[in-house]
Structures are given as structure tokens and as C-alpha cells.
Amino acid sequence: MSSSAEATAQRCRHCRRDLGLPAVIMPETETRIIVQTGPVSAVVMPSRLATEFVAEQSVPLGPVIEHPASRRWTFPTDRPGRVRRI
């Protein structure tokens, strides 16, 4: 297993064990993690605003998905308009 594949496997285990997400590695890749789910709600914001938002919170948030190419962060919610706290 390549080092990138091992890193992906470790991140996938973290998603399942620590975040409670039904994450799996895509069978045809070694480096893509997917989460199969039904309908979800999420808040998406620019990374600069997201960084400020996270810094202002008094409790940890999670999970948070970063999209480096578009400079956006996605915060899955437990109900529309509310960021999930862990």
C-alpha cells in the first residue's frame, strides 16, 4: 500500500470512528473518501469567513469539510441552518 493510500485509510478510519460518518474509500481509487448518506443540510462559506467563525466558537465543531481549490468550507448541519457541534 502506498503512503498516500495509507494516509487515506487512516483519515477514513478517523471519519468512521471519531466523527461517526459512514465513510468508505472509493473502490477504484486509493485516495478518495466518500460518505454515502441520504439528504443532508449544510452551510458553505468562504474559508476566510469560516476561519473567523470557527475561532469564535466556544465548543468544537465537526465535521468540517475544507475545499482548498474553491477556498470554501462546508459545515454539515443537524438541521437546516444550524452547524453541528461535537
Steps between C-alpha positions, in 0.01 A plus 500: 500500500643841404552768763216709353269197509595436864435867588160476332419181691597672826279805420212268408532315832499836680180602318327175600630463856526861624242683290241227464484537121432201272821566304656259251787517253380500140581154360663628180729743685747490786456860609132599484269472796126513451216514747182336380198657661148616439393864484721733703505866595820703501633851522774594251713811548822653370806374687586844643154535654501134610832549682356797690180308575687200643724725712192664658340170609529393862451129421656280230317472169502200279534362255622785281588437136761725340503558122847652433449550126189715545613643836173396666411302812188288543340453841247211499208586724271298722209709376470775237695811595666356812866388508559168673693518827700207634 
